[in-house]
Amino acid sequence: MKKKDLISITDYSKEDYLRILELAADFEKNPNQRLLEGKVVASLFFEPSTRTRLSFETAINRLGGRIIGFSDAGSSSVSKGETLHDTTRMVSNYVDLIVMRHPLEGSSRYAAEVADVPVINAGDGANQHPTQTLLDMYSILKTQGTLDNINIFMIGDLKYGRTVHSLLMAMSQFENPIFNFIAPDELAMPEEYKLFLKEKGIRYFEHTEINENINHADIIYMTRVQKERFMDPIEYEKVKNVYILRNNMLANTKPNMRILHPLPRVNEIHPDVDSNEKAYYFEQARNGVYTRQAIIAHILNLK
């Protein structure tokens, strides 16, 4: 049987999305299901991560699996000059599944081509972050009751933000989404994604300021301006605090509106928002465990 990788959100169909979200709901009701008993999963994180790595490792533990790997490439043979090809080929001898984060775009696709076991992309540079997208979709479904007719405001770093790129691609598969992009010119949504929406006849609007437009939002998706993606520190300083969401800005937003953020946040959501019932980002992070359990179960045909 052909192995199932998850490298790009477009590797999966709308039916796959819905199946994974159905499984996530099942795992939320009963997280401790020993479906990975006797199996080993490699967690290969070539760049820092907190939520993604720990939620994957929690998911694997709750499924009864074992974990090997590293959270710092400096502690692996990569520091001796070992290539990604050789690391992947070697590790795939030991495990049933590889979860990998790497700073280079396309690295996970390459790893999937050389590995003998399925590979899950846990983020490759500014390219894709498909497991984050699926937990975002699960969060939208839980808070809105549907994935159709959702008005999504994406705010912040839309140029390098792999989470918004993947979410846009996935949500475009559902009925009548509307996208509103709020970003400075330097961090605008790349043209290829806007062209994709145009070709599908999906409405989108661009703004440079947070204003009363957010009162129409079902979902506000805030993103961090990612210092690590900037070659020039002066350019980063110019845009790092361009948008800060504050509690007093939410007074006239829709009752069903929820605020998502892939985290970590820096200054883009003021702490005074945390106590607002519309703040959902910490619950969103918890949803990551159930969704990643579902992804593993789907890829390994465990349910």
C-alpha contacts under 8 A as a table, 3 or more apart, distances in Angstrom:
res1	aa1	res2	aa2	distance
3	K	117	V	6.78
3	K	118	P	5.68
3	K	299	I	7.93
4	K	118	P	5.70
4	K	119	V	7.84
4	K	299	I	5.54
4	K	300	L	7.76
5	D	112	A	6.89
5	D	118	P	4.92
5	D	119	V	5.01
5	D	120	I	5.91
5	D	299	I	7.07
6	L	9	I	7.14
6	L	11	D	6.47
6	L	12	Y	7.63
6	L	118	P	7.93
6	L	119	V	6.42
6	L	120	I	4.82
6	L	121	N	6.08
6	L	130	P	7.24
7	I	11	D	6.83
7	I	108	S	6.26
7	I	109	R	6.02
7	I	112	A	7.94
7	I	119	V	7.29
7	I	120	I	5.94
7	I	121	N	4.81
7	I	128	Q	7.63
7	I	130	P	6.93
8	S	11	D	5.38
8	S	12	Y	7.89
8	S	121	N	7.49
8	S	128	Q	6.06
8	S	129	H	7.33
8	S	130	P	5.80
8	S	166	S	7.67
9	I	12	Y	6.00
9	I	128	Q	7.50
9	I	129	H	7.69
9	I	130	P	4.84
9	I	133	T	7.54
9	I	166	S	6.07
9	I	169	M	7.24
9	I	170	A	6.56
10	T	13	S	6.99
10	T	169	M	7.15
10	T	170	A	7.24
12	Y	15	E	7.92
12	Y	16	D	5.67
12	Y	17	Y	6.89
13	S	16	D	5.03
13	S	17	Y	6.40
14	K	17	Y	5.05
14	K	18	L	6.32
14	K	170	A	7.89
14	K	173	Q	6.43
14	K	174	F	7.96
15	E	18	L	5.16
15	E	19	R	6.13
16	D	19	R	5.06
16	D	20	I	6.18
17	Y	20	I	5.25
17	Y	21	L	6.22
17	Y	134	L	7.19
18	L	21	L	5.07
18	L	22	E	6.09
19	R	22	E	5.06
19	R	23	L	6.27
20	I	23	L	5.02
20	I	24	A	6.09
20	I	134	L	7.95
20	I	291	T	7.15
20	I	294	A	5.48
20	I	295	I	6.12
20	I	298	H	6.79
21	L	24	A	4.89
21	L	25	A	6.34
21	L	134	L	7.54
21	L	137	M	7.91
21	L	138	Y	5.92
21	L	291	T	6.92
21	L	294	A	7.37
22	E	25	A	5.30
22	E	26	D	6.52
23	L	26	D	4.96
23	L	27	F	6.25
23	L	291	T	7.68
23	L	294	A	5.14
24	A	27	F	5.05
24	A	28	E	6.11
24	A	138	Y	7.71
24	A	290	Y	4.93
24	A	291	T	4.79
24	A	292	R	7.79
24	A	293	Q	6.99
24	A	294	A	5.07
25	A	28	E	5.04
25	A	29	K	6.46
25	A	290	Y	7.31
26	D	29	K	5.30
26	D	30	N	6.35
26	D	31	P	7.91
27	F	30	N	4.86
27	F	31	P	4.57
27	F	32	N	7.64
27	F	33	Q	7.90
27	F	290	Y	5.44
27	F	291	T	7.99
27	F	293	Q	7.09
27	F	294	A	7.15
28	E	31	P	5.56
28	E	287	N	7.98
28	E	290	Y	5.62
30	N	33	Q	7.03
31	P	62	R	6.38
31	P	63	L	7.79
31	P	290	Y	7.02
32	N	62	R	4.90
32	N	63	L	6.08
32	N	64	G	7.95
33	Q	62	R	6.52
33	Q	63	L	5.15
33	Q	64	G	7.20
34	R	37	E	5.61
34	R	62	R	6.92
34	R	63	L	4.46
34	R	64	G	4.53
34	R	65	G	7.60
35	L	63	L	5.31
35	L	64	G	6.43
35	L	65	G	7.81
35	L	297	A	7.76
35	L	302	L	6.34
36	L	39	K	5.31
36	L	40	V	7.88
36	L	60	I	7.33
36	L	63	L	5.19
36	L	64	G	5.03
36	L	65	G	4.55
36	L	302	L	7.96
37	E	63	L	7.17
37	E	64	G	4.88
37	E	65	G	5.26
38	G	64	G	7.81
38	G	65	G	6.43
38	G	66	R	7.65
39	K	65	G	5.37
39	K	66	R	6.38
39	K	95	V	7.31
39	K	96	D	6.25
40	V	65	G	5.84
40	V	66	R	4.71
40	V	67	I	5.76
40	V	68	I	7.26
40	V	94	Y	7.64
40	V	95	V	4.97
40	V	96	D	5.63
40	V	97	L	7.11
41	V	60	I	7.65
41	V	65	G	7.10
41	V	66	R	6.17
41	V	67	I	5.01
41	V	68	I	6.37
41	V	95	V	5.49
41	V	96	D	5.82
41	V	97	L	4.94
41	V	98	I	5.87
41	V	99	V	7.41
42	A	67	I	5.79
42	A	68	I	4.90
42	A	69	G	5.18
42	A	91	V	7.34
42	A	95	V	6.29
42	A	96	D	7.97
42	A	97	L	6.28
42	A	98	I	4.73
42	A	99	V	6.02
43	S	53	R	7.53
43	S	57	E	7.83
43	S	67	I	6.73
43	S	68	I	6.14
43	S	69	G	4.74
43	S	70	F	6.38
43	S	71	S	7.64
43	S	98	I	6.26
43	S	99	V	4.99
43	S	100	M	6.17
44	L	69	G	5.28
44	L	70	F	5.43
44	L	71	S	6.55
44	L	98	I	7.27
44	L	99	V	6.06
44	L	100	M	4.72
44	L	101	R	6.43
45	F	48	P	6.85
45	F	49	S	7.48
45	F	53	R	7.60
45	F	69	G	7.88
45	F	70	F	6.08
45	F	71	S	4.80
45	F	72	D	6.35
45	F	73	A	6.92
45	F	100	M	5.67
45	F	101	R	4.77
45	F	102	H	6.48
46	F	70	F	7.91
46	F	71	S	6.70
46	F	72	D	5.86
46	F	73	A	4.82
46	F	100	M	7.66
46	F	101	R	5.83
46	F	102	H	4.96
46	F	103	P	7.04
47	E	71	S	7.34
47	E	72	D	6.58
47	E	73	A	7.16
47	E	101	R	6.58
47	E	102	H	5.94
47	E	103	P	6.34
48	P	71	S	6.88
48	P	72	D	7.06
49	S	52	T	6.07
49	S	53	R	5.82
49	S	71	S	7.82
50	T	53	R	5.63
50	T	54	L	5.90
51	R	54	L	5.33
51	R	55	S	5.68
51	R	263	L	7.89
51	R	285	A	7.08
52	T	55	S	5.34
52	T	56	F	6.07
52	T	122	A	7.02
52	T	132	Q	7.96
52	T	288	G	7.76
53	R	56	F	5.25
53	R	57	E	6.15
54	L	57	E	5.00
54	L	58	T	5.93
55	S	58	T	4.94
55	S	59	A	5.99
55	S	286	R	7.97
55	S	288	G	6.16
55	S	289	V	5.00
55	S	292	R	7.50
56	F	59	A	4.98
56	F	60	I	6.18
56	F	288	G	7.99
56	F	289	V	6.54
56	F	292	R	6.20
56	F	293	Q	7.71
57	E	60	I	5.06
57	E	61	N	6.11
57	E	67	I	7.20
58	T	61	N	5.08
58	T	62	R	6.07
58	T	289	V	6.61
59	A	62	R	5.19
59	A	63	L	6.22
59	A	289	V	5.28
59	A	290	Y	6.99
59	A	292	R	6.27
59	A	293	Q	5.09
60	I	63	L	5.06
60	I	64	G	6.35
60	I	65	G	5.28
60	I	66	R	7.02
60	I	67	I	7.36
60	I	293	Q	7.02
61	N	64	G	5.06
61	N	65	G	5.55
61	N	66	R	6.87
62	R	65	G	7.63
63	L	293	Q	7.27
70	F	73	A	6.75
70	F	75	S	7.11
70	F	76	S	7.10
72	D	75	S	5.69
72	D	76	S	7.39
73	A	76	S	5.25
73	A	77	S	7.74
73	A	78	V	6.10
73	A	79	S	6.76
74	G	77	S	7.64
74	G	78	V	6.73
74	G	79	S	5.13
75	S	78	V	7.91
75	S	79	S	7.02
76	S	79	S	6.09
76	S	80	K	7.90
77	S	80	K	5.05
77	S	81	G	6.72
77	S	82	E	5.64
77	S	87	T	7.87
78	V	81	G	5.05
78	V	82	E	4.60
78	V	83	T	6.65
78	V	84	L	7.78
78	V	87	T	7.67
79	S	82	E	7.19
82	E	86	D	6.49
82	E	87	T	6.65
83	T	86	D	5.29
83	T	87	T	6.22
84	L	87	T	5.09
84	L	88	T	5.99
84	L	111	A	7.26
85	H	88	T	5.36
85	H	89	R	6.16
85	H	110	Y	7.91
85	H	111	A	6.69
85	H	114	V	6.80
86	D	89	R	5.14
86	D	90	M	5.95
87	T	90	M	5.24
87	T	91	V	6.05
88	T	91	V	5.23
88	T	92	S	6.01
88	T	111	A	6.07
88	T	114	V	7.02
88	T	115	A	6.01
89	R	92	S	5.34
89	R	93	N	6.82
89	R	114	V	6.33
89	R	115	A	5.54
89	R	116	D	7.52
90	M	93	N	5.57
90	M	94	Y	7.52
91	V	94	Y	5.50
91	V	95	V	6.77
92	S	95	V	5.52
92	S	96	D	7.35
92	S	97	L	7.57
92	S	98	I	7.30
92	S	115	A	5.74
92	S	116	D	5.91
92	S	117	V	6.03
93	N	116	D	7.66
95	V	98	I	7.23
95	V	117	V	7.52
96	D	117	V	5.88
96	D	118	P	7.40
97	L	117	V	5.54
97	L	118	P	5.22
97	L	119	V	6.13
97	L	120	I	7.86
98	I	117	V	7.09
98	I	118	P	6.31
98	I	119	V	4.77
98	I	120	I	6.20
99	V	119	V	5.88
99	V	120	I	4.76
99	V	121	N	6.26
99	V	122	A	6.33
100	M	108	S	6.85
100	M	119	V	7.22
100	M	120	I	6.26
100	M	121	N	5.44
100	M	122	A	5.34
100	M	123	G	7.39
101	R	108	S	7.57
101	R	121	N	6.29
101	R	122	A	4.71
101	R	123	G	4.93
101	R	124	D	5.88
102	H	105	E	7.79
102	H	107	S	6.51
102	H	108	S	7.33
102	H	122	A	7.94
102	H	123	G	6.45
102	H	124	D	4.97
102	H	125	G	6.48
103	P	107	S	7.92
103	P	123	G	7.72
103	P	124	D	5.37
103	P	125	G	4.24
103	P	126	A	7.94
104	L	107	S	5.58
104	L	124	D	5.59
104	L	125	G	4.90
105	E	108	S	7.78
105	E	124	D	4.94
105	E	125	G	4.88
105	E	126	A	6.54
105	E	127	N	5.51
106	G	109	R	5.31
106	G	110	Y	6.32
106	G	124	D	6.55
106	G	127	N	7.53
107	S	110	Y	5.13
107	S	111	A	6.16
107	S	124	D	6.36
108	S	111	A	4.93
108	S	112	A	6.11
108	S	119	V	7.41
108	S	120	I	7.63
108	S	121	N	5.59
108	S	124	D	6.51
109	R	112	A	5.12
109	R	113	E	6.40
110	Y	113	E	5.16
110	Y	114	V	6.69
111	A	114	V	5.38
111	A	115	A	5.95
111	A	119	V	7.32
112	A	115	A	5.24
112	A	116	D	7.96
112	A	117	V	7.92
112	A	118	P	6.84
112	A	119	V	5.46
115	A	118	P	7.21
115	A	119	V	7.50
118	P	299	I	7.46
121	N	124	D	6.89
121	N	128	Q	7.82
121	N	129	H	6.69
121	N	130	P	6.95
121	N	131	T	7.55
122	A	129	H	5.87
122	A	130	P	7.26
122	A	131	T	6.63
123	G	126	A	7.93
123	G	127	N	7.45
123	G	128	Q	5.76
123	G	129	H	4.49
123	G	130	P	7.55
123	G	162	R	7.78
124	D	127	N	5.71
124	D	128	Q	5.96
124	D	129	H	7.01
125	G	128	Q	7.41
125	G	162	R	7.59
126	A	160	Y	4.97
126	A	161	G	6.05
126	A	162	R	4.90
126	A	229	R	7.90
127	N	160	Y	7.75
127	N	162	R	5.18
127	N	165	H	7.67
128	Q	162	R	4.91
128	Q	163	T	6.69
128	Q	165	H	6.96
128	Q	166	S	5.83
129	H	132	Q	5.58
129	H	133	T	6.53
129	H	162	R	5.91
129	H	163	T	5.64
129	H	166	S	6.38
130	P	133	T	4.93
130	P	134	L	6.38
130	P	163	T	7.70
130	P	166	S	6.16
131	T	134	L	5.12
131	T	135	L	6.39
131	T	291	T	7.68
131	T	292	R	6.83
131	T	295	I	7.73
132	Q	135	L	5.23
132	Q	136	D	6.06
132	Q	163	T	6.66
132	Q	262	P	7.36
132	Q	288	G	7.32
133	T	136	D	4.91
133	T	137	M	6.11
133	T	163	T	6.42
133	T	166	S	6.03
133	T	167	L	5.20
133	T	170	A	7.56
134	L	137	M	4.98
134	L	138	Y	6.17
134	L	291	T	6.78
135	L	138	Y	4.90
135	L	139	S	6.13
135	L	284	Q	7.17
135	L	287	N	6.04
135	L	288	G	5.30
135	L	291	T	5.48
135	L	292	R	7.74
136	D	139	S	5.00
136	D	140	I	6.19
136	D	167	L	7.58
136	D	260	L	7.79
136	D	284	Q	6.95
137	M	140	I	4.97
137	M	141	L	6.04
137	M	147	L	7.54
137	M	167	L	7.79
137	M	171	M	7.93
138	Y	141	L	5.06
138	Y	142	K	6.09
138	Y	287	N	7.30
138	Y	291	T	7.40
139	S	142	K	5.14
139	S	143	T	6.17
139	S	284	Q	5.83
139	S	287	N	6.90
140	I	143	T	5.28
140	I	144	Q	5.71
140	I	145	G	7.56
140	I	146	T	7.43
140	I	147	L	6.86
140	I	219	I	7.57
141	L	144	Q	5.34
141	L	145	G	4.98
141	L	146	T	5.03
141	L	147	L	5.75
142	K	145	G	5.59
142	K	146	T	7.78
143	T	256	N	7.35
143	T	258	R	7.23
144	Q	147	L	7.45
144	Q	218	D	7.74
144	Q	256	N	6.80
147	L	150	I	6.45
147	L	171	M	7.40
147	L	174	F	6.39
147	L	175	E	7.66
148	D	174	F	5.44
148	D	175	E	4.68
148	D	176	N	6.28
148	D	177	P	6.54
149	N	174	F	7.86
149	N	175	E	5.83
149	N	176	N	4.82
149	N	177	P	5.00
149	N	178	I	7.32
150	I	176	N	7.26
150	I	177	P	5.03
150	I	178	I	6.34
150	I	218	D	6.11
150	I	219	I	7.48
151	N	177	P	5.96
151	N	178	I	4.65
151	N	179	F	6.02
151	N	180	N	7.60
151	N	216	H	7.35
151	N	217	A	5.35
151	N	218	D	5.24
151	N	219	I	6.50
152	I	177	P	7.58
152	I	178	I	6.18
152	I	179	F	5.06
152	I	180	N	6.16
152	I	217	A	5.99
152	I	218	D	6.13
152	I	219	I	4.88
152	I	220	I	6.06
152	I	221	Y	7.11
153	F	179	F	6.01
153	F	180	N	4.60
153	F	181	F	5.98
153	F	182	I	7.25
153	F	214	I	7.18
153	F	217	A	6.27
153	F	219	I	6.19
153	F	220	I	4.81
153	F	221	Y	5.90
154	M	158	L	7.46
154	M	164	V	7.10
154	M	179	F	7.39
154	M	180	N	6.14
154	M	181	F	5.06
154	M	182	I	6.14
154	M	220	I	6.23
154	M	221	Y	4.81
154	M	222	M	6.15
154	M	223	T	7.67
155	I	158	L	7.14
155	I	181	F	6.16
155	I	182	I	4.68
155	I	183	A	5.95
155	I	220	I	7.46
155	I	221	Y	6.15
155	I	222	M	4.96
155	I	223	T	6.12
155	I	243	Y	7.81
156	G	182	I	6.42
156	G	183	A	5.12
156	G	184	P	7.64
156	G	187	L	7.38
156	G	222	M	6.27
156	G	223	T	5.15
156	G	224	R	6.41
156	G	225	V	6.35
156	G	242	V	7.86
156	G	243	Y	6.67
157	D	160	Y	6.12
157	D	161	G	5.57
157	D	183	A	6.49
157	D	187	L	5.29
157	D	188	A	7.19
157	D	223	T	5.95
157	D	224	R	6.34
157	D	225	V	5.11
157	D	226	Q	7.28
158	L	161	G	5.12
158	L	164	V	6.59
158	L	165	H	7.66
158	L	181	F	7.73
158	L	183	A	6.63
158	L	187	L	5.58
158	L	188	A	5.38
158	L	189	M	4.70
158	L	190	P	7.47
158	L	223	T	7.89
159	K	186	E	7.87
159	K	187	L	4.73
159	K	188	A	5.37
159	K	189	M	5.05
159	K	190	P	5.74
160	Y	187	L	7.36
160	Y	226	Q	7.56
160	Y	229	R	7.01
161	G	164	V	5.68
161	G	165	H	6.68
161	G	223	T	7.24
161	G	226	Q	7.89
162	R	165	H	5.12
162	R	166	S	6.27
163	T	166	S	5.36
163	T	167	L	6.12
163	T	262	P	7.34
164	V	167	L	5.03
164	V	168	L	5.97
165	H	168	L	5.32
165	H	169	M	6.47
165	H	193	Y	7.37
166	S	169	M	5.23
166	S	170	A	6.31
167	L	170	A	5.15
167	L	171	M	5.97
168	L	171	M	5.40
168	L	172	S	6.09
168	L	193	Y	7.97
169	M	172	S	5.42
169	M	173	Q	7.33
170	A	173	Q	5.74
170	A	174	F	7.91
171	M	174	F	5.61
171	M	177	P	6.93
172	S	175	E	7.64
172	S	177	P	6.52
172	S	197	L	7.63
172	S	202	I	7.49
174	F	177	P	6.83
176	N	202	I	7.08
177	P	202	I	6.85
177	P	203	R	7.37
178	I	202	I	6.82
178	I	203	R	5.32
178	I	204	Y	5.80
179	F	203	R	6.49
179	F	204	Y	4.54
179	F	205	F	6.41
180	N	204	Y	5.55
180	N	205	F	4.78
180	N	206	E	5.85
180	N	207	H	7.45
181	F	188	A	7.76
181	F	189	M	7.16
181	F	204	Y	7.44
181	F	205	F	6.16
181	F	206	E	4.78
181	F	207	H	6.10
182	I	188	A	7.75
182	I	206	E	6.03
182	I	207	H	4.78
182	I	208	T	5.23
182	I	209	E	6.38
182	I	210	I	6.91
183	A	186	E	7.85
183	A	187	L	5.81
183	A	188	A	5.30
183	A	189	M	7.71
183	A	206	E	7.94
183	A	207	H	6.75
183	A	208	T	5.24
183	A	209	E	7.45
184	P	187	L	5.43
184	P	188	A	6.07
184	P	208	T	5.48
184	P	239	V	7.52
184	P	242	V	7.67
185	D	188	A	5.19
185	D	208	T	7.51
189	M	193	Y	6.99
189	M	194	K	7.22
190	P	193	Y	5.84
190	P	194	K	6.87
191	E	194	K	5.08
191	E	195	L	6.02
192	E	195	L	5.07
192	E	196	F	6.15
193	Y	196	F	4.93
193	Y	197	L	6.39
194	K	197	L	5.15
194	K	198	K	6.23
194	K	204	Y	7.89
195	L	198	K	4.98
195	L	199	E	6.14
196	F	199	E	5.27
196	F	200	K	6.46
197	L	200	K	5.15
197	L	201	G	6.13
197	L	202	I	5.07
197	L	203	R	7.16
197	L	204	Y	7.56
198	K	201	G	4.99
198	K	202	I	5.97
198	K	203	R	7.45
199	E	202	I	7.73
207	H	210	I	7.68
209	E	243	Y	7.88
210	I	213	N	7.33
210	I	214	I	7.10
210	I	243	Y	7.34
211	N	214	I	6.35
212	E	215	N	5.60
213	N	216	H	5.94
213	N	217	A	7.62
214	I	217	A	5.18
214	I	220	I	7.64
214	I	253	T	6.70
215	N	250	L	7.66
215	N	252	N	5.85
215	N	253	T	4.09
215	N	254	K	6.14
216	H	253	T	6.78
216	H	254	K	6.74
217	A	220	I	6.40
217	A	253	T	7.15
217	A	254	K	6.93
217	A	257	M	6.30
218	D	254	K	6.95
218	D	256	N	6.43
218	D	257	M	4.41
218	D	258	R	6.58
219	I	257	M	5.50
219	I	258	R	5.19
219	I	259	I	5.92
219	I	260	L	7.08
220	I	257	M	7.42
220	I	258	R	6.38
220	I	259	I	4.79
220	I	260	L	6.11
221	Y	259	I	6.01
221	Y	260	L	4.79
221	Y	261	H	5.67
222	M	259	I	7.32
222	M	260	L	6.27
222	M	261	H	5.04
222	M	262	P	7.84
222	M	268	E	7.29
222	M	269	I	7.68
223	T	261	H	5.97
223	T	262	P	6.92
223	T	263	L	7.58
223	T	265	R	7.51
223	T	268	E	7.39
224	R	263	L	7.47
224	R	264	P	7.30
224	R	265	R	5.81
224	R	266	V	6.59
224	R	268	E	6.54
225	V	236	Y	7.86
225	V	239	V	7.46
225	V	240	K	5.65
226	Q	229	R	5.66
226	Q	230	F	7.34
227	K	230	F	5.61
227	K	233	P	7.78
227	K	236	Y	6.23
227	K	240	K	7.96
228	E	231	M	7.90
230	F	233	P	6.50
230	F	235	E	7.25
230	F	236	Y	6.25
232	D	235	E	5.48
232	D	236	Y	6.75
233	P	236	Y	5.02
233	P	237	E	6.27
234	I	237	E	5.11
234	I	238	K	6.40
235	E	238	K	5.22
235	E	239	V	6.85
236	Y	239	V	5.55
236	Y	240	K	5.70
237	E	240	K	5.41
237	E	241	N	7.97
238	K	241	N	7.88
238	K	242	V	7.89
239	V	242	V	5.16
241	N	244	I	6.65
241	N	267	N	6.62
241	N	268	E	6.74
243	Y	268	E	5.82
244	I	267	N	6.40
244	I	268	E	4.23
244	I	269	I	5.50
244	I	270	H	6.48
245	L	249	M	6.98
245	L	268	E	5.96
245	L	269	I	4.77
245	L	270	H	5.98
245	L	273	V	7.69
246	R	249	M	5.55
246	R	250	L	7.38
246	R	269	I	6.48
246	R	270	H	5.34
246	R	271	P	7.98
246	R	272	D	6.61
246	R	273	V	5.93
247	N	250	L	5.59
247	N	251	A	7.52
247	N	270	H	7.51
247	N	272	D	5.77
247	N	273	V	4.68
247	N	276	N	7.23
248	N	251	A	5.88
249	M	252	N	7.69
250	L	253	T	5.30
253	T	257	M	6.71
254	K	257	M	5.21
255	P	278	K	7.98
256	N	278	K	7.72
257	M	278	K	6.19
258	R	278	K	4.60
258	R	279	A	5.93
258	R	280	Y	5.98
259	I	278	K	5.98
259	I	279	A	4.98
259	I	280	Y	5.45
259	I	281	Y	6.51
260	L	279	A	7.17
260	L	280	Y	5.74
260	L	281	Y	4.82
260	L	284	Q	6.97
261	H	264	P	7.93
261	H	265	R	7.58
261	H	281	Y	5.37
261	H	284	Q	7.94
262	P	281	Y	7.29
262	P	285	A	7.54
263	L	281	Y	7.70
265	R	268	E	6.49
265	R	269	I	6.97
266	V	269	I	7.55
267	N	270	H	6.28
269	I	273	V	6.85
270	H	273	V	5.83
270	H	274	D	7.80
271	P	274	D	5.45
272	D	275	S	6.48
272	D	276	N	7.78
273	V	276	N	5.37
273	V	279	A	6.50
274	D	277	E	7.98
274	D	279	A	5.80
275	S	279	A	7.21
276	N	279	A	5.57
277	E	280	Y	7.56
279	A	282	F	7.98
280	Y	283	E	5.42
280	Y	284	Q	5.97
281	Y	284	Q	4.77
281	Y	285	A	6.30
282	F	285	A	5.10
282	F	286	R	6.54
283	E	286	R	5.02
283	E	287	N	6.30
284	Q	287	N	5.05
284	Q	288	G	6.74
285	A	288	G	5.23
285	A	289	V	7.74
286	R	289	V	5.94
286	R	290	Y	7.61
287	N	290	Y	5.44
287	N	291	T	6.17
288	G	291	T	5.15
288	G	292	R	5.93
289	V	292	R	5.28
289	V	293	Q	6.15
290	Y	293	Q	5.10
290	Y	294	A	6.25
291	T	294	A	4.96
291	T	295	I	6.22
292	R	295	I	4.90
292	R	296	I	6.17
293	Q	296	I	5.30
293	Q	297	A	6.16
294	A	297	A	5.07
294	A	298	H	6.03
295	I	298	H	5.08
295	I	299	I	6.11
296	I	299	I	5.21
296	I	300	L	6.09
297	A	300	L	5.38
297	A	301	N	5.69
297	A	302	L	4.76
297	A	303	K	6.08
298	H	301	N	5.10
298	H	302	L	6.53
298	H	303	K	6.94
299	I	302	L	7.88
